[in-house]
Amino acid sequence: MLSTTYDGQSQLSDARATGTSKPTYSLWSITRGQRVTYVLAILAMVATNFFVFGAPLIGKYAIDVAVAGDFEAAAPVLGTWAQELKANASTTDQIVAYLWLSAGFALFITCIGGLFMYWRGRLAAFASEQLVRRLREELYAKLHDLRASFYDGSDTGDLVQRSSSDVETLRVFLASDVIEIGRACLLLICVLPLLFWLDTRLAWLSLVLMPVLIIGAYLFFQRVRQIFQITDEAEGAMTATLQENLTGIRVVRAFARQEFEIEKFSEKNQNFRNLNYRLIRLMALYWSISDLFAMSQIGIVLIAGASFVVDGSLTVGTLFAFLTYESMVIWPVRQLGRVLTDSGKAVVSLGRINEVLSELIEETKTIPPGGRSKGQLSLRGLSFAYDRSAAADQTNVLSDLTVDIASGETVGVVGPPGCGKSSLVRLLLRLYPYHSGSATLDGNEISELDRHWLRQQISVVLQDPFLYSRSIRDNLLVGRANASDKQIEEACEQACILDAIQSFPEGFNAMVGERGVTLSGGQRQRLALARALIKDPSVLILDDALSAVDAKTEASILAALRKRKGRQTTLIIAHRLSSVMHADRILVLAEGAMVQLGPHEQLITQPGPYQQLCELQGIRTKLHKTELEQSGG
């Protein structure tokens, strides 16, 4: 089988992290687990060819008997039947009976050959489907284990292309082309001796243009392989553009950008069309030239064979058999161009898949004993920047952050945009590795904890939460599949979404549409909050998760969260100070560093960023007015 070492340049992120990666595949290694099935398919192909090879021989003797009326020539096939036919019938009847007998025998062995051909196709299809299913599942699982930094430099559409179109290219190759390569080799090995047995002179003539066809197929394979790589990447770019546009279709319409997006897609589509058309033109050129050489090769044999028949050194039946066997060899050799083309496509597709499989993932870390975490967080000198390459000169997003958060404590986090609030959440979830300092959960370094276990302890509600295109109940059970109806309703009531759900005709079975499109922004946030509460985590993080709800609903949700105090450690990241005023402490960030830490009552009296935020939002004025009313002023 062809060896495959993909040397194309990766179009994905160059970010790498210390860890492990899945071994990459070659076209040989990918057949692991189904090689026995392929061997059986090849044996079925051998049996098919064994019976197919018999049909031209039957035709050879039938033609010689019909032309010369000599039944002795048929003795190798009919044995004693030839003598019986000669003795018991007239010459005409003998020939007719023999031709009927030959036709019946040819039909019989052709049916047997067809049966083996069926099993060859069935076994090859079974093996290829099993292999591709395994590869697709491994690729999909790998995509779930890759770091967030990998997706920062990758297009979703291109990843979809690798997981669908590239895998399908491999399936086509494994289903048919692997067997076709074996068939072409087997025909050359088995038919060539037959050709020399029939007539040595014609056998040598039949090989005159064969090297030209084989070399031409190989050169065509090398050329097409390069072009297909470019074409496949162009299709991936087109798919990425389509996926991005459909995801943001509402933004496109809101800004009346339809024409611009259509032109952008048209440009990608035109590029893909031009490259694909170039590939088709090369294919057409190859087929026409290879047809010319194949027909020329048959023509050489036909002309030479006809001259041999005229001078009596070759029978008509032998010429018929020779031409049939020559065609059986020449056309599969010609097909090698297509097979090698598909092989080139498979090499490129497998290389693109291997780019994903070779991405490093972190090794499985430790899981602390005791099951559920207490939710105690400690940050010591924590610093982080997204790009740590040598060429990058990037300021840290977080710098020397030090804070202790007790189990069950509620801490608010505020600061201007870009100060590192959301980056802190990503570090706590181990979406990105921190570069210096320490972050611990219950005294265990987060970078050493198993990611799956860690994320079971933490629930995050984002400003723009993601909802699946499923029912409300299915979305609520994402974090805790075995939650009872009582627990679901309790969480929904605390998130102030229960009344809205019950107002739907289907209730909890109502479909929310793709990304929750049928719900308002506030409903999506409250549904995501209920989902997080159902999970009952050790650490609850609200990342500006109440920005789309009104003040009254926000107050109700915060009151419900205060009643849960002690059940989990809570981090509330917000721009509206009303969301964090009642927290035990408030952490104020600026340019990635902590500038203030304390309760609202303390920070509001201290000159600094928090006091300025309060003044901007009118909180200090309202507090002063309340104090005056209470004092009777």
C-alpha positions as CSV (number, residue, x, y, z in Angstrom):
1,M,0.0,0.0,0.0
2,L,1.1,3.5,-0.6
3,S,3.1,5.2,2.2
4,T,1.9,8.6,3.2
5,T,4.0,11.3,4.9
6,Y,2.1,14.6,4.7
7,D,4.5,17.5,4.1
8,G,1.9,20.3,3.7
9,Q,2.1,23.4,5.8
10,S,-0.4,23.5,8.7
11,Q,-3.0,26.2,8.3
12,L,-4.0,25.9,12.0
13,S,-2.6,27.5,15.1
14,D,1.0,27.0,15.8
15,A,0.4,27.1,19.5
16,R,1.7,24.0,21.2
17,A,1.7,23.0,24.9
18,T,3.4,20.3,26.8
19,G,1.3,17.2,26.9
20,T,0.4,14.2,24.8
21,S,-0.9,13.8,21.3
22,K,-2.6,10.9,19.5
23,P,-0.2,9.1,17.1
24,T,-0.9,10.2,13.5
25,Y,-2.2,7.8,10.9
26,S,-0.8,6.6,7.6
27,L,-2.8,4.8,4.9
28,W,-1.4,1.6,6.2
29,S,-1.9,2.2,9.9
30,I,-5.4,3.4,9.4
31,T,-6.4,-0.2,8.3
32,R,-5.6,-1.5,11.8
33,G,-8.4,-3.8,13.0
34,Q,-9.8,-4.5,9.6
35,R,-6.9,-6.0,7.8
36,V,-8.3,-9.5,8.0
37,T,-11.4,-8.2,6.3
38,Y,-9.4,-6.7,3.6
39,V,-7.5,-9.9,3.1
40,L,-10.8,-11.8,2.7
41,A,-11.9,-9.1,0.2
42,I,-8.7,-9.7,-1.8
43,L,-9.2,-13.4,-1.7
44,A,-12.7,-12.9,-3.0
45,M,-11.2,-10.8,-5.7
46,V,-8.7,-13.6,-6.6
47,A,-11.6,-16.0,-6.8
48,T,-13.5,-13.5,-9.0
49,N,-10.6,-13.2,-11.4
50,F,-10.1,-17.0,-11.5
51,F,-13.6,-17.5,-12.9
52,V,-13.5,-14.4,-15.0
53,F,-10.3,-15.6,-16.7
54,G,-12.1,-18.7,-17.8
55,A,-14.7,-17.0,-20.0
56,P,-12.2,-15.8,-22.7
57,L,-10.8,-19.4,-22.9
58,I,-14.3,-20.8,-23.5
59,G,-14.8,-18.1,-26.2
60,K,-11.5,-19.0,-27.8
61,Y,-12.4,-22.7,-28.2
62,A,-16.0,-21.9,-29.3
63,I,-14.8,-19.6,-32.0
64,D,-12.2,-22.1,-33.2
65,V,-14.8,-24.9,-33.4
66,A,-17.3,-22.7,-35.2
67,V,-14.8,-21.4,-37.7
68,A,-12.8,-24.6,-38.3
69,G,-15.3,-27.2,-37.3
70,D,-12.6,-29.1,-35.4
71,F,-13.8,-30.5,-32.2
72,E,-10.4,-31.7,-31.3
73,A,-9.4,-28.1,-30.6
74,A,-12.0,-28.1,-27.8
75,A,-10.7,-31.2,-26.1
76,P,-8.9,-29.2,-23.4
77,V,-12.2,-27.8,-22.3
78,L,-14.8,-30.5,-23.1
79,G,-12.6,-33.6,-22.7
80,T,-14.6,-36.7,-23.8
81,W,-17.7,-34.6,-24.5
82,A,-16.1,-33.5,-27.7
83,Q,-15.8,-37.1,-28.9
84,E,-19.4,-37.8,-28.0
85,L,-20.6,-34.7,-29.9
86,K,-18.6,-35.7,-33.0
87,A,-19.9,-39.2,-33.0
88,N,-23.6,-38.6,-32.2
89,A,-24.6,-35.6,-34.3
90,S,-24.2,-34.0,-37.7
91,T,-21.6,-31.3,-38.1
92,T,-24.0,-28.4,-38.0
93,D,-25.8,-29.9,-35.0
94,Q,-22.4,-30.6,-33.4
95,I,-21.4,-26.9,-33.7
96,V,-24.8,-25.6,-32.4
97,A,-24.8,-28.0,-29.5
98,Y,-21.2,-27.1,-28.6
99,L,-22.0,-23.3,-28.8
100,W,-25.0,-23.8,-26.5
101,L,-22.8,-25.8,-24.1
102,S,-20.1,-23.1,-24.2
103,A,-22.6,-20.4,-23.6
104,G,-24.1,-22.2,-20.6
105,F,-20.7,-22.9,-19.2
106,A,-19.6,-19.3,-19.6
107,L,-22.8,-18.1,-18.0
108,F,-22.3,-20.4,-15.1
109,I,-18.7,-19.4,-14.3
110,T,-19.6,-15.7,-14.8
111,C,-22.4,-16.1,-12.2
112,I,-19.9,-17.7,-9.8
113,G,-17.5,-14.9,-10.4
114,G,-20.2,-12.3,-9.9
115,L,-21.0,-13.9,-6.5
116,F,-17.4,-13.6,-5.4
117,M,-17.4,-10.0,-6.7
118,Y,-20.4,-9.2,-4.5
119,W,-18.6,-10.5,-1.4
120,R,-15.5,-8.5,-2.5
121,G,-17.5,-5.3,-2.6
122,R,-19.4,-6.1,0.6
123,L,-16.3,-6.9,2.6
124,A,-14.4,-3.9,1.4
125,A,-17.4,-1.6,2.2
126,F,-17.8,-3.1,5.7
127,A,-14.1,-2.6,6.4
128,S,-14.0,1.0,5.1
129,E,-17.2,2.0,7.0
130,Q,-15.8,0.6,10.2
131,L,-12.5,2.3,9.8
132,V,-14.0,5.7,8.9
133,R,-16.5,5.5,11.8
134,R,-13.6,4.9,14.2
135,L,-11.6,7.7,12.7
136,R,-14.5,10.2,12.7
137,E,-15.2,9.4,16.4
138,E,-11.5,9.7,17.3
139,L,-11.3,13.1,15.5
140,Y,-14.5,14.3,17.1
141,A,-13.3,13.2,20.6
142,K,-9.9,14.9,20.0
143,L,-11.6,18.2,19.1
144,H,-13.2,18.1,22.6
145,D,-9.9,17.7,24.3
146,L,-7.9,20.4,22.6
147,R,-6.9,23.6,24.3
148,A,-8.9,26.8,23.8
149,S,-5.7,28.3,22.2
150,F,-6.1,25.8,19.3
151,Y,-9.5,27.2,18.5
152,D,-8.3,30.8,18.7
153,G,-6.3,30.2,15.5
154,S,-8.7,27.8,13.7
155,D,-11.8,28.4,11.5
156,T,-14.9,26.4,12.5
157,G,-15.8,25.8,8.9
158,D,-12.3,24.4,8.2
159,L,-12.6,22.0,11.1
160,V,-16.0,20.9,9.9
161,Q,-14.4,20.3,6.5
162,R,-11.8,18.1,8.0
163,S,-14.3,16.1,10.0
164,S,-16.7,15.6,7.1
165,S,-15.4,16.0,3.6
166,D,-11.8,14.9,4.3
167,V,-13.1,11.8,6.2
168,E,-15.4,11.1,3.2
169,T,-12.5,11.2,0.8
170,L,-10.7,8.6,2.9
171,R,-13.9,6.4,3.0
172,V,-14.0,6.4,-0.8
173,F,-10.4,5.4,-1.1
174,L,-10.7,2.7,1.5
175,A,-13.9,1.3,0.0
176,S,-12.8,1.0,-3.6
177,D,-9.4,2.2,-4.5
178,V,-7.5,-0.1,-2.1
179,I,-9.1,-3.1,-3.8
180,E,-8.6,-1.6,-7.3
181,I,-4.8,-1.3,-6.6
182,G,-4.7,-4.9,-5.6
183,R,-6.8,-5.9,-8.7
184,A,-4.5,-4.1,-11.1
185,C,-1.5,-5.8,-9.6
186,L,-3.2,-9.2,-9.6
187,L,-4.2,-8.8,-13.2
188,L,-0.6,-8.0,-14.2
189,I,0.7,-11.0,-12.3
190,C,-1.9,-13.5,-13.6
191,V,-2.8,-12.3,-17.1
192,L,0.7,-11.8,-18.4
193,P,1.6,-15.5,-18.1
194,L,-1.7,-16.3,-20.0
195,L,-0.7,-13.9,-22.7
196,F,2.7,-15.5,-23.2
197,W,1.0,-18.9,-23.1
198,L,-1.4,-17.9,-25.9
199,D,1.3,-16.3,-28.2
200,T,4.7,-15.0,-27.2
201,R,5.0,-12.6,-30.2
202,L,1.7,-10.8,-29.3
203,A,2.6,-10.9,-25.6
204,W,5.7,-8.8,-26.2
205,L,3.8,-6.4,-28.5
206,S,1.1,-6.0,-25.8
207,L,3.7,-4.5,-23.4
208,V,5.0,-1.8,-25.8
209,L,3.0,1.1,-24.4
210,M,2.3,-0.4,-20.9
211,P,5.3,1.4,-19.3
212,V,4.1,4.7,-20.8
213,L,0.7,4.3,-19.1
214,I,2.2,3.4,-15.8
215,I,4.7,6.3,-15.7
216,G,2.1,8.7,-16.9
217,A,-0.3,7.6,-14.2
218,Y,2.5,8.2,-11.5
219,L,3.4,11.6,-12.9
220,F,-0.3,12.6,-13.0
221,F,-0.6,11.4,-9.4
222,Q,2.2,13.7,-8.2
223,R,0.7,16.7,-10.0
224,V,-2.9,16.2,-8.9
225,R,-1.9,15.6,-5.3
226,Q,-0.5,19.2,-5.0
227,I,-3.5,20.7,-6.7
228,F,-6.0,18.8,-4.6
229,Q,-4.3,20.1,-1.4
230,I,-4.8,23.7,-2.5
231,T,-8.4,22.9,-3.7
232,D,-9.3,21.2,-0.4
233,E,-8.1,24.2,1.6
234,A,-10.1,26.5,-0.7
235,E,-13.2,24.5,0.0
236,G,-12.4,24.7,3.7
237,A,-12.2,28.5,3.5
238,M,-15.5,28.6,1.6
239,T,-17.2,26.4,4.2
240,A,-15.8,28.6,7.0
241,T,-17.2,31.7,5.3
242,L,-20.6,30.1,5.0
243,Q,-20.6,28.9,8.6
244,E,-19.6,32.3,9.9
245,N,-22.2,34.1,7.8
246,L,-25.1,31.7,8.9
247,T,-24.1,32.1,12.6
248,G,-24.1,35.9,12.3
249,I,-27.1,36.2,9.9
250,R,-29.0,38.5,12.3
251,V,-26.0,40.9,12.6
252,V,-25.7,40.8,8.8
253,R,-29.3,41.8,8.4
254,A,-29.2,44.4,11.2
255,F,-26.4,46.2,9.4
256,A,-27.8,45.6,5.9
257,R,-24.6,43.8,4.9
258,Q,-26.2,41.1,2.7
259,E,-24.6,42.3,-0.5
260,F,-21.1,42.5,1.1
261,E,-21.4,39.0,2.5
262,I,-22.7,37.6,-0.8
263,E,-19.8,39.1,-2.6
264,K,-17.3,37.7,0.0
265,F,-18.8,34.3,-0.3
266,S,-18.8,34.6,-4.1
267,E,-15.1,35.4,-4.1
268,K,-14.4,32.3,-2.0
269,N,-16.7,30.2,-4.2
270,Q,-15.1,31.5,-7.4
271,N,-11.6,30.6,-6.1
272,F,-12.8,27.1,-5.2
273,R,-14.5,26.8,-8.6
274,N,-11.3,27.9,-10.5
275,L,-9.1,25.4,-8.6
276,N,-11.7,22.6,-9.0
277,Y,-12.0,23.4,-12.7
278,R,-8.3,23.2,-13.0
279,L,-8.4,19.8,-11.4
280,I,-11.1,18.7,-13.8
281,R,-9.1,19.9,-16.8
282,L,-6.1,17.9,-15.7
283,M,-8.4,14.8,-15.3
284,A,-9.8,15.3,-18.8
285,L,-6.3,15.7,-20.2
286,Y,-5.2,12.5,-18.5
287,W,-8.2,10.5,-19.6
288,S,-7.9,11.6,-23.2
289,I,-4.2,10.9,-23.5
290,S,-4.5,7.6,-21.6
291,D,-7.4,6.6,-23.9
292,L,-5.2,7.3,-26.9
293,F,-2.4,5.1,-25.6
294,A,-4.7,2.3,-24.4
295,M,-6.5,2.1,-27.7
296,S,-3.2,2.3,-29.6
297,Q,-1.9,-0.6,-27.5
298,I,-5.1,-2.7,-28.4
299,G,-4.7,-1.5,-32.0
300,I,-1.1,-2.8,-32.2
301,V,-2.2,-6.2,-30.9
302,L,-5.2,-6.3,-33.3
303,I,-3.2,-5.4,-36.4
304,A,-0.3,-7.8,-35.6
305,G,-2.8,-10.6,-34.6
306,A,-4.8,-10.2,-37.8
307,S,-1.6,-10.6,-39.9
308,F,-0.8,-13.7,-37.9
309,V,-4.3,-15.1,-38.5
310,V,-3.9,-14.4,-42.3
311,D,-0.6,-16.3,-42.5
312,G,-2.1,-19.2,-40.5
313,S,0.2,-19.0,-37.4
314,L,-2.7,-17.9,-35.1
315,T,-6.3,-18.9,-34.8
316,V,-9.2,-16.5,-34.7
317,G,-10.2,-17.9,-31.3
318,T,-6.7,-17.3,-29.9
319,L,-6.8,-13.7,-31.2
320,F,-10.2,-13.2,-29.5
321,A,-8.9,-14.5,-26.2
322,F,-5.7,-12.4,-26.5
323,L,-7.6,-9.2,-27.2
324,T,-9.9,-9.9,-24.3
325,Y,-7.1,-10.5,-21.8
326,E,-5.2,-7.5,-23.2
327,S,-8.3,-5.3,-22.4
328,M,-8.6,-6.9,-19.0
329,V,-5.0,-5.6,-18.3
330,I,-4.8,-2.4,-20.1
331,W,-7.9,-0.7,-18.7
332,P,-7.1,-1.4,-15.0
333,V,-3.6,0.0,-15.7
334,R,-5.2,3.0,-17.2
335,Q,-7.5,3.3,-14.2
336,L,-4.4,3.6,-12.0
337,G,-4.4,7.3,-12.9
338,R,-7.8,7.7,-11.2
339,V,-6.8,5.4,-8.4
340,L,-3.6,7.2,-7.8
341,T,-5.5,10.5,-8.0
342,D,-7.9,9.3,-5.3
343,S,-4.8,8.1,-3.4
344,G,-3.4,11.6,-3.6
345,K,-6.6,13.1,-2.3
346,A,-6.6,10.6,0.5
347,V,-3.0,11.5,1.4
348,V,-3.9,15.2,1.6
349,S,-7.1,14.6,3.5
350,L,-5.3,12.3,5.9
351,G,-2.6,14.9,6.4
352,R,-5.3,17.5,7.3
353,I,-6.9,15.1,9.7
354,N,-3.5,14.3,11.2
355,E,-2.9,18.0,11.8
356,V,-5.7,17.9,14.3
357,L,-4.8,14.5,15.8
358,S,-1.2,15.6,16.3
359,E,-2.2,18.6,18.4
360,L,-0.9,18.2,21.9
361,I,-3.3,17.8,24.8
362,E,-2.5,17.8,28.5
363,E,-1.9,14.6,30.3
364,T,-4.6,13.4,32.7
365,K,-3.9,15.0,36.1
366,T,-4.8,14.0,39.6
367,I,-8.2,13.9,41.1
368,P,-8.2,14.9,44.8
369,P,-9.8,12.3,47.2
370,G,-13.1,13.1,48.8
371,G,-15.2,13.8,45.7
372,R,-16.8,17.2,45.9
373,S,-14.6,20.3,46.4
374,K,-15.0,22.7,49.2
375,G,-14.7,25.7,46.8
376,Q,-11.7,27.4,48.6
377,L,-9.7,29.4,46.0
378,S,-6.3,30.9,46.5
379,L,-4.3,33.0,43.9
380,R,-0.7,33.8,44.6
381,G,1.2,36.1,42.2
382,L,-0.9,34.9,39.2
383,S,0.2,36.3,35.9
384,F,-1.0,35.5,32.4
385,A,-0.7,36.6,28.8
386,Y,-2.4,35.0,25.8
387,D,0.6,35.0,23.5
388,R,3.8,33.8,25.1
389,S,5.9,33.3,21.9
390,A,9.3,34.7,21.7
391,A,8.3,37.1,18.9
392,A,5.4,38.5,21.0
393,D,5.7,41.6,23.0
394,Q,2.4,41.5,24.9
395,T,1.5,43.0,28.2
396,N,0.2,40.5,30.8
397,V,-3.6,40.3,30.9
398,L,-3.2,39.5,34.6
399,S,-0.2,40.6,36.7
400,D,0.8,39.4,40.1
401,L,-2.8,38.8,41.2
402,T,-3.0,37.6,44.9
403,V,-6.2,36.9,46.7
404,D,-7.8,34.2,49.0
405,I,-11.4,33.3,48.7
406,A,-12.9,31.3,51.5
407,S,-15.3,28.4,50.9
408,G,-18.9,29.6,50.6
409,E,-17.8,33.3,50.2
410,T,-19.4,35.6,47.6
411,V,-16.9,37.8,45.9
412,G,-17.7,40.5,43.3
413,V,-15.2,41.3,40.5
414,V,-15.4,44.7,38.8
415,G,-13.2,46.7,36.6
416,P,-13.0,48.4,33.2
417,P,-13.2,46.3,30.0
418,G,-9.9,44.5,29.3
419,C,-8.8,44.4,32.9
420,G,-8.7,40.6,33.0
421,K,-12.0,39.6,34.5
422,S,-13.0,37.0,31.9
423,S,-9.4,35.8,31.6
424,L,-9.5,35.0,35.3
425,V,-12.5,32.7,34.6
426,R,-10.7,31.0,31.8
427,L,-7.7,30.3,34.0
428,L,-9.8,28.8,36.8
429,L,-11.4,26.5,34.2
430,R,-8.0,25.5,32.8
431,L,-8.9,26.7,29.4
432,Y,-5.5,28.4,29.3
433,P,-2.4,27.6,31.3
434,Y,-1.1,30.4,33.6
435,H,2.6,31.1,33.2
436,S,3.7,32.2,36.6
437,G,2.3,32.3,40.1
438,S,-0.1,29.8,41.7
439,A,-3.9,29.1,41.6
440,T,-5.2,26.5,43.9
441,L,-8.6,24.9,44.7
442,D,-8.8,23.5,48.2
443,G,-5.0,23.7,48.3
444,N,-4.5,21.7,45.1
445,E,-2.8,23.5,42.2
446,I,-5.3,23.9,39.5
447,S,-2.8,23.2,36.7
448,E,-2.3,19.8,38.3
449,L,-6.0,18.9,38.6
450,D,-7.9,16.7,36.1
451,R,-9.8,19.0,33.8
452,H,-12.9,17.0,33.8
453,W,-13.1,16.8,37.6
454,L,-12.2,20.5,37.9
455,R,-15.0,21.6,35.6
456,Q,-17.5,19.4,37.4
457,Q,-16.8,21.5,40.5
458,I,-17.4,24.8,38.6
459,S,-20.4,26.2,36.9
460,V,-20.1,29.3,34.7
461,V,-22.8,31.5,33.3
462,L,-21.7,33.8,30.6
463,Q,-23.1,37.1,29.3
464,D,-24.0,35.5,26.0
465,P,-24.7,31.9,27.1
466,F,-24.9,29.0,24.6
467,L,-28.1,27.0,24.4
468,Y,-28.5,23.8,22.4
469,S,-31.2,23.5,19.8
470,R,-33.2,21.2,22.0
471,S,-36.0,21.4,24.6
472,I,-35.7,23.6,27.7
473,R,-35.5,20.5,29.8
474,D,-32.6,19.1,27.8
475,N,-30.7,22.4,28.1
476,L,-31.3,22.4,31.9
477,L,-30.0,18.9,32.3
478,V,-26.7,19.5,30.5
479,G,-24.8,19.7,33.8
480,R,-26.7,17.1,35.8
481,A,-28.6,14.6,33.8
482,N,-30.2,12.9,36.8
483,A,-31.8,16.0,38.4
484,S,-35.3,15.5,39.6
485,D,-38.3,17.6,38.6
486,K,-38.3,19.2,42.0
487,Q,-34.7,20.3,41.7
488,I,-35.3,21.6,38.2
489,E,-38.3,23.7,39.3
490,E,-36.4,25.0,42.4
491,A,-33.4,26.1,40.3
492,C,-35.7,27.8,37.7
493,E,-37.6,29.6,40.5
494,Q,-34.3,30.9,41.9
495,A,-33.3,32.1,38.4
496,C,-36.7,33.8,38.0
497,I,-37.4,31.8,34.8
498,L,-40.0,29.3,36.0
499,D,-43.0,31.5,35.3
500,A,-41.8,32.2,31.7
501,I,-41.3,28.5,31.1
502,Q,-44.7,27.6,32.4
503,S,-46.3,30.2,30.1
504,F,-45.1,28.2,27.1
505,P,-47.7,25.8,25.7
506,E,-45.2,22.9,25.8
507,G,-43.7,24.0,29.1
508,F,-40.3,22.4,29.8
509,N,-40.6,20.5,26.5
510,A,-40.6,23.7,24.4
511,M,-37.8,23.9,21.8
512,V,-35.5,26.9,22.2
513,G,-34.2,26.9,18.6
514,E,-30.5,27.2,17.5
515,R,-28.5,29.0,20.2
516,G,-31.8,29.8,22.0
517,V,-33.0,32.1,19.2
518,T,-36.7,31.8,20.3
519,L,-35.9,33.3,23.7
520,S,-35.1,36.8,24.7
521,G,-31.6,37.8,25.9
522,G,-32.7,37.9,29.5
523,Q,-34.5,34.6,29.2
524,R,-31.4,32.9,27.8
525,Q,-29.3,34.3,30.7
526,R,-31.8,33.1,33.3
527,L,-32.1,29.7,31.7
528,A,-28.3,29.4,31.7
529,L,-28.3,30.4,35.4
530,A,-30.9,27.8,36.2
531,R,-28.8,25.2,34.4
532,A,-25.8,26.2,36.5
533,L,-27.7,26.0,39.7
534,I,-29.1,22.5,38.9
535,K,-25.5,21.3,38.6
536,D,-25.1,22.4,42.3
537,P,-21.3,23.2,41.9
538,S,-18.7,24.0,44.5
539,V,-17.9,27.2,42.7
540,L,-20.4,29.3,40.8
541,I,-19.1,32.0,38.4
542,L,-21.5,34.6,36.9
543,D,-19.6,36.4,34.2
544,D,-21.8,39.5,33.6
545,A,-24.6,37.0,33.6
546,L,-27.4,39.4,34.6
547,S,-26.7,42.2,32.1
548,A,-29.8,41.5,30.1
549,V,-32.3,41.3,32.9
550,D,-34.2,44.3,34.4
551,A,-33.4,45.7,37.8
552,K,-36.3,44.0,39.6
553,T,-35.5,40.6,38.2
554,E,-31.8,41.1,39.0
555,A,-32.7,41.9,42.6
556,S,-34.9,38.8,42.9
557,I,-32.1,36.6,41.5
558,L,-29.5,38.1,43.8
559,A,-31.8,37.6,46.8
560,A,-32.3,34.0,45.9
561,L,-28.5,33.5,45.6
562,R,-28.0,35.1,49.0
563,K,-30.4,32.4,50.4
564,R,-28.0,29.8,48.9
565,K,-25.1,31.4,50.7
566,G,-22.7,28.7,52.0
567,R,-23.7,26.1,49.4
568,Q,-21.0,27.2,47.0
569,T,-18.3,29.8,46.5
570,T,-19.7,32.5,44.2
571,L,-17.8,34.9,41.9
572,I,-19.9,37.6,40.4
573,I,-18.3,39.5,37.6
574,A,-20.3,42.6,36.6
575,H,-20.2,46.1,35.2
576,R,-23.4,47.1,37.1
577,L,-22.4,47.6,40.7
578,S,-25.9,46.7,41.9
579,S,-25.0,43.0,41.1
580,V,-22.0,43.0,43.5
581,M,-22.9,45.5,46.2
582,H,-24.1,42.7,48.6
583,A,-21.1,40.5,48.0
584,D,-18.9,39.7,51.0
585,R,-16.0,41.3,49.3
586,I,-15.4,43.1,46.0
587,L,-12.2,42.7,44.0
588,V,-11.4,45.7,41.8
589,L,-9.1,45.1,38.8
590,A,-7.3,47.6,36.6
591,E,-4.9,46.6,33.9
592,G,-4.7,43.0,35.1
593,A,-3.8,43.9,38.7
594,M,-5.8,44.1,41.9
595,V,-6.1,47.7,43.0
596,Q,-8.8,47.3,45.7
597,L,-10.3,44.6,47.8
598,G,-13.0,44.8,50.5
599,P,-16.8,45.0,51.2
600,H,-18.9,47.6,49.5
601,E,-19.3,49.7,52.7
602,Q,-15.6,50.0,53.0
603,L,-14.7,50.6,49.3
604,I,-17.3,53.3,48.8
605,T,-15.7,55.5,51.4
606,Q,-12.2,55.1,50.0
607,P,-11.0,57.3,47.1
608,G,-10.2,55.0,44.2
609,P,-11.7,53.3,41.1
610,Y,-14.6,51.7,43.0
611,Q,-15.7,55.0,44.4
612,Q,-15.5,56.5,40.9
613,L,-17.7,53.7,39.5
614,C,-20.2,54.3,42.3
615,E,-20.4,58.0,41.5
616,L,-20.8,57.3,37.7
617,Q,-23.7,54.9,38.5
618,G,-25.3,57.2,41.1
619,I,-24.8,54.8,44.0
620,R,-23.0,57.2,46.3
621,T,-25.6,59.9,45.9
622,K,-28.5,57.5,46.7
623,L,-26.6,56.2,49.8
624,H,-26.0,59.8,51.0
625,K,-29.7,60.7,50.4
626,T,-30.8,57.6,52.4
627,E,-28.5,58.6,55.3
628,L,-30.0,62.1,55.4
629,E,-33.5,60.8,55.5
630,Q,-32.7,58.4,58.4
631,S,-31.1,61.2,60.4
632,G,-34.1,63.5,59.9
633,G,-32.2,65.9,57.7
